[in-house]
Amino acid sequence: MKFEVFTLLPEVFPPYLESSILKRASERGLIQVNIFNIREYTHDKHHVTDDTPYGGGGGMVMKPEPVFEAVESVMGQNPVQTTGQPVPIILLTPQGRVFTQRVAEELSQHEHIAMICGRYEGVDERIREHLVTDEISVGDYVLTGGELPAMILIDAVSRLIPGVLGDPTGAEDDSHSMGLLEYPHYTKPAEFRGWKVPEVLQSGNHAKIDQWRREQSLLRTLRKRPDILEKAELNEKEKEFVKSLKSNLTGNSL
């Protein structure tokens, strides 16, 4: 998977990308992250990338010329993947569709992704209309730029690429991957300050362990994120289990 990132702050990426799992994935050739400084595609001595908005108002707006030139110099006019699919050119913006695990899974099916990190008050509308193919927001709040969202996308998508995680099935059990929050985890020692690891996890009975974990995921999701539980795909037995949980928790705090 290749990521192309267009930003005004290229220096913020290396500390994170050169650490831990992403570093190992890059060294093994599973991902490639290229960072491009939009300022290098300006043609004035001050490398200006923003200007005041037409019509007045506060803030500055990213100019279209350097952004178009940066993306087109790297990607070409109409970038296409070897699969024949167009390369997604994503604008990180609070106005985009909200980033979820499902969106991460969708993006992981591509072999090449480009991201434009917005700054200031926003970008010239012609960038949105004639250059980008998708707009993504990491949540209903406003950040000072798209750099952190870009790193979030790189991290979340990279985890889904085969071989990036040490455990081949690791990403499948993550919170949200299966439509629920993840079950509790324990490690040694078996007892700490009087708190014991549940016996079922030490039983060696994997069928019972799987059942316990699924039930714990349902319970945890009901308590913490009942909104996503309503959308989860459950079989009849699980629906009955959730119904009994709700009944038992009636009158108590979830």
N, C-alpha and C positions, 0 to 999 in steps of 0.2 A: 504494500500500500504506500502510495506516495502522497504526501501532503505539501501543498504550496501555500505559504502564508505571506500575505502582503500587509505590511504594518509600518507605522511611524516609529515604533519602539522595538527594534529587533533585539536589543540587548536584554530584554526581559525573558526571552525564551530559553537560552542555553542552560541556566541553572536547573531548570526543571527537566528539560529534555535529556540532559546528560546525567540523569540520576536513575537508579533502580531499574524497574522493568522496562521503561521506554529506552533507556540507554542500551540494555541488553538486546532489545528487539532491533534497535538500529544497528548494533554491531553484527547481528546475525543476518542482516539484510531483509528483515521482515517488514520494517517500515523505513521510510526515508522522509525526513522533514526538511524542507528548504525554506529559509526565511529571506524575504526580500524587503529592503528598505525603500518605501515609496519615495522618499526624498531624493534618492539617486536617479529618479526618472523626471526630475524637474530640470529646467533649462535657464534658470536665473541664478545669480550669484548667491542669493540668500536661501535658495532651496525652499521656496514658499509652497506649501501644500494646502493652505486654507485661505479663505477670504470672507468678507462680510456678506450677509445674505441680502439678496434683492428684496425690496419691500420693507427693509428695516427689521429691527428686533435684536435681541441679545445673542451673544455667542458667535462663533465662527463656523463656517461650513467647509468641508473638504472639497477641494477643487476636482473637477472631472479629469482634466488633462493628465496629471501624473498617475492617477489611478488606472485609467484606461491604458496608458502607455506601459505601465508596470505589468499589468495582467497580460496584455497582448504581446509584449516582448517575450514573456516567459511561456505563455500558453498558446500563442498564435491566435488567429481570428476566431476559429470555430474548433476548439479542442475536442478531440474524440478519443475514447479509450480503445484498446485493442479489441474489446468486446463489441465495438460499434456504438456504445452508449456515449452521449455527450458527457464531458467532465463537469460535475457540479461546480459552479462558482458561487460560493456562499458568502453572503454579507452577514456579519454578526451584528445584530441590531435588536433593540427592545421591541421593535415592531414585527419581528419574525415569528414564525411558528415556534411553539415552546419545545425545547429539546427534551426528549424523553429516551428511555432505553429502547423503545421501538424505533425512534428516529436513528439512534446509534446503530441499531441492527440494519436498518435500511442503508445507511451510509457505508457500513462495512462491506456491502456487496459491490461497492465500486473499487477500482484499482487505483484511482487518481482523484484527488479532491483539492480544490483551491478555496482559500478563505481570505476575505478582505476584512481587516479590523477597522471598524469605524472609530472616529475620534471627534472631539469638539461637540458642536451642536448636532452633527450628523453629516451625511454626505449629500453632494449634489444629486438631485432626483434623477438626472440622466444616467448616473451610475446604476441606480436601482432599476430603471426602466430598460436600459439597453446593454448592460454588462452582466449583472448577476443573474443567476438562474434560480436561486433559492435564498430565503432569508430565515435566519434562526436566532432565537432568543434563548438564553439559559434560564430565564425566569422573569417573573413580573416585577422587576426592579431595574434600576438604571445604574450602570457602571460608568467609569470615566472613559472606557474604551473597549474594543473588542479583543484585546490580547488575552485576558483571562478566559473569556468564552472560547477562544480558539484553542487554548491549552486543554480546556475541559473536553472539547470535541475530539482532539487528538488522543487524549487519554482514554475516553470512553470507547471510541471506535477501535483503537489499537488493541484493547483487551479482547475484542471479539475476533481478532485475526488469529487463525490457527497457529499455534506455536509460541505466541507471545507470552501466555501464562504458563507457568510450570505444570499446572494441573490441566490436562486437556479439557476437562469438564468444569473447570473452575468458574468460568463466566456464566455457565448455565444456572448455577445455584445462587448467583448474586441477587440481592434485593432488586425487584422490578423485572429481572430477566424472566422469571416465571409468573409474573403478574401479581406477586405477593412480596411482602417483606421477608428477608432471609431469617431462617431459624437461628436460635442461640448457638454459640460456639463455646467449647471448653477445651482446655489443655491441661497438662500436668502442673501442679500436683492434683491428685484426685480429691484431696480435701485441703481447703485453705481457710484459716480462721474459723473453722467449724462449718464452712459452706462446702457442700459436697457436689461433685459432678453427678448428674442424674444416672442412676444405675443402668438404665437402658443403654446408655452410650458406652458402657463398659461390658455389656453382655456379649458382644460379638455376634448378636442376632441382627443381621443387616436388614431383614424385612421389618422387624420391629423398630429398628433405628430409623429407617426411611419413613415409616408411619408416624413415629414421634416427631420427626423433623417437619413433616408436612403439617401435622396438627399444630405444632408450635408456630409455624409460619402463618397459619390461619388465625391463631389466637393473637399473635403479635400484630398482624395486619388489622384485625378487628379493633384492637386497642389503640393503635397509633394512626392508622390510615384507613378508616372504614370506607372512605370514598373510593379507594382503588379496589377494595374487596368487592364492591358492588359490580365492578367490571370484570372481575376475574372469572376464568373459565373453570367451573367446579363440576365434579361428577355428583350424582345423587347422594352418595354417602357423605361427601364433603359438605354438601348443602345441609344435610341433616345435622352434621357435626357443628356447623356454624350456627344453625338454628338453636341447638342445645346450648352453645356458648352464650348466645344472646339472652336466652331464657335464664341461664344461671347468673348472668351479669346484670340482670334487670334490678334496678334499685341501687346498684353499686357503680362506682366510677370505672369506666373502661380504661 
